[in-house]
Amino acid sequence: MGMRDVLQNLFQTNPSSNNESDMMFANFPTSSYGTANDEEKHPVLEESSTYSTDSSSEASLPGSPQRQGKSSNKNKSSLTILQLAVLIFYSVSGGPFGMEESVRAAGPFYTLLGCLVAPLIFSVPECLMTVELSSGGFASSAAGCAWVEEAFGNTAGFLTGYLQWVSGVTDNAIYPVLFLEYLLQVFPNDTLQSDEGSNITKYMLITSISVGLSYLNWLGLDLVGNMSIVVCGIAMSPFVLLMMFGATKVDPELWFQVPTDFMEDISNSTMLDNTVAAVADDDDMDMEGGFFPNLVLGGVLLRPFLNNLFWNFNSFDNAGSFAEDVREPSRVVPRAMLWGLIMVVLGYILPMLVALGTTDAAPSEWVDGYLATVCTETVGPWLGQWLVLAAALSNIGLFQAELSADAYMLMGMAERGYLPQFLAQRNPKTGTPTYSLFLGTMVIVVMGVSNLDSLIEMLNFNYALALIMEYAAFLKLRISKPDVDRPYKVPLGTFGCAIALIPTIMALVAVIALASYTTICVNAVTITFGILAYTLTRRMQASNQYERVPAMSFDV
């Protein structure tokens, strides 16, 4: 059986599921408030979920925003397989931009090995879980928030959604800044690039970029999907050319270089300490703090290496936020996820094979943007400049995909009553979550003045916590809600899934354990703020300042 057959079997729709037309408009219900799942009973929230085979039953629920049965889809986007696949690609990757940090921390061999192993540990489990929970009765714009809520109650559900949203919207603040930096490399501006350059001018440009892209996002998910396809074609084109022109120049021996090959005397601990310090300076990371500071194994700097791989191969669960805007999720979501996974993996491994096989540069030379240097040396200056421009455009795709996922996540949380109902309102023409999009944009604009050092590690910490809760919910729902419609089901039993997830959970725990003290403290404050916000929300519900959406019905 070939790799293609294995992937097709993994993503095959469950033949024993209900008819697609019966679940096409299925909506995931709010949790069974007041049951054993909910650790905090509240009179306003004590609503029972109803099991029903009639997907139109939710139409009779008054006050349910954008949840009026089948007619509610008339103003929503209808993403195609290609559109959703490209949105998944940009939610996760956007191309090999940023892989330089892995090379700098681990050298060519371990970087290529990581590109093969990381998808198996991080990506494939996340893909399979997301497809099972978002292609049928558990589909919800709130995605992980909704899944964890149904499995473990309101508090856990809110914290999962909150951590994912904070992680996503903070991550998104990076892309307008990077877009401007790449653009200035192609079109230099002495004033903006000088140390004395006006910070106000830069901030206004970054704000204009953020607001302009957010407006395009508000015009509709269809537009975002089509724009992402165009951006993807342009952004990946220099790597296609690098593979075409550079394939004949590849020296396979260069792929097998490990960090110790670049050290004159590995027994000299001083040299190793200097190497660690140099990478730490390049990464702008506080590598001295944490429970495992300066952890080095075989010359590999584990903290930046693991964080970079996790950052580059996660966020497939963002597709869950788009599931309700897909007309046939049972057919479209599995296929789009499969193509998105293939695009992500090949988008890393193929260009990196050529890039690492055509240069014998030491790992310390692989600073951010070094791929442009490789293109220049391997093919010519014109391709190096093209790659810089492509990197700028790729940041647009990353921004749009993340902004959409975050906005739909926030809208889903509002629909479930965690947030004020105005955040659930959609653009009447395109179905875009207007106020959720606006709130996300405002946070991005405010963070445009922030110091983004060590941001990847901090984002990964939050996201790893949320993913652990999602995987736990995935297993719990297999046991507690076995009859809920699952057009696609992971072809393993619950025990088999639990065993298969052990390496993934261990890797996520490692991401958290390797964090610096700074990251731990910042995220402790973030989580505390989230708990306080949730407590305030419950108090507002108790005082009837806004109503929680009535429980939806399952489609079984």
PETAPE-V631043 format. One record per helix or strand of 3 or more residues. SS is the DSSP state (@ for helix, = for strand). FROM is the first residue (numbers start at 0). TO is the last residue. If there is no record, write none. Layout:
ss,from,to
SS,FROM,TO
SS,FROM,TO
This chain:
ss,from,to
@,2,9
@,19,22
=,49,51
@,54,59
@,68,74
@,80,91
@,99,133
@,143,151
@,153,185
@,189,192
@,198,217
@,220,248
@,251,255
@,258,261
@,268,282
@,301,312
@,315,324
@,328,356
@,362,364
@,369,377
@,380,414
@,420,423
@,433,448
@,454,479
@,493,499
@,501,512
@,516,541
=,552,554
